[in-house]
Amino acid sequence: MSDKRPKPDDRSDNVEKLQQMVHDTIENIHASEETLSNVTGDEKEQILAKNRRRKEAIKGMREEIKDEYRHDQQQ
């Protein structure tokens, strides 16, 4: 019979994971900006909109990094 108990909350590497996610998202923004000169119209608007969402996501990830760091300091 399998153990159905939830695993303990291991947040020990959350800050590192979040920092990597921010780094990867920034790289995606830069890569998509490079393609902007090769596209027009709707495709260009889609890329610009996606980059706006990415930038908002980065703000959220950075806030979460701060929260995780504070949590780590309290432990």
C-alpha positions as CSV (number, residue, x, y, z in Angstrom):
1,M,0.0,0.0,0.0
2,S,1.4,3.4,-0.9
3,D,2.0,6.2,1.6
4,K,-0.6,8.9,1.0
5,R,0.9,11.5,3.4
6,P,2.0,14.8,1.8
7,K,5.7,15.3,1.5
8,P,7.2,17.9,3.9
9,D,7.5,21.4,2.5
10,D,11.1,21.7,1.3
11,R,11.7,25.4,0.4
12,S,15.4,25.2,0.8
13,D,16.2,25.9,-2.9
14,N,13.2,28.1,-3.9
15,V,15.3,31.3,-4.1
16,E,17.7,29.6,-6.5
17,K,14.9,28.2,-8.6
18,L,13.2,31.6,-8.8
19,Q,16.4,33.4,-9.6
20,Q,17.0,30.9,-12.5
21,M,13.4,31.5,-13.7
22,V,14.0,35.3,-13.7
23,H,17.3,34.8,-15.6
24,D,15.6,32.5,-18.2
25,T,12.7,34.9,-18.7
26,I,15.1,37.8,-19.2
27,E,16.9,35.8,-21.8
28,N,13.6,35.0,-23.6
29,I,12.8,38.7,-23.6
30,H,16.1,39.5,-25.2
31,A,15.8,36.7,-27.8
32,S,12.3,37.8,-28.8
33,E,13.4,41.5,-29.1
34,E,16.0,40.4,-31.6
35,T,13.3,38.9,-33.7
36,L,11.2,42.1,-33.7
37,S,13.1,43.5,-36.6
38,N,12.1,40.5,-38.7
39,V,8.4,40.6,-38.1
40,T,5.5,43.0,-38.7
41,G,1.9,43.5,-37.8
42,D,0.1,41.0,-35.6
43,E,3.2,38.9,-35.0
44,K,5.1,41.9,-33.7
45,E,2.1,42.9,-31.5
46,Q,2.0,39.4,-30.1
47,I,5.7,39.4,-29.2
48,L,5.4,42.9,-27.6
49,A,2.4,41.7,-25.6
50,K,4.2,38.6,-24.5
51,N,7.2,40.6,-23.4
52,R,4.9,42.9,-21.3
53,R,3.5,39.8,-19.6
54,R,7.0,38.4,-19.1
55,K,8.1,41.7,-17.4
56,E,5.1,41.5,-15.1
57,A,5.9,37.9,-14.3
58,I,9.5,39.0,-13.4
59,K,8.1,41.5,-11.0
60,G,6.1,38.8,-9.3
61,M,9.0,36.4,-9.2
62,R,11.3,39.0,-7.6
63,E,8.6,39.7,-4.9
64,E,8.5,35.9,-4.3
65,I,12.3,35.8,-4.1
66,K,12.1,38.5,-1.3
67,D,9.4,36.5,0.5
68,E,11.4,33.3,0.3
69,Y,14.5,35.0,1.4
70,R,12.7,36.5,4.5
71,H,11.3,33.0,5.2
72,D,14.8,31.5,5.0
73,Q,16.1,34.1,7.4
74,Q,13.4,33.3,10.0
75,Q,14.3,29.6,10.0
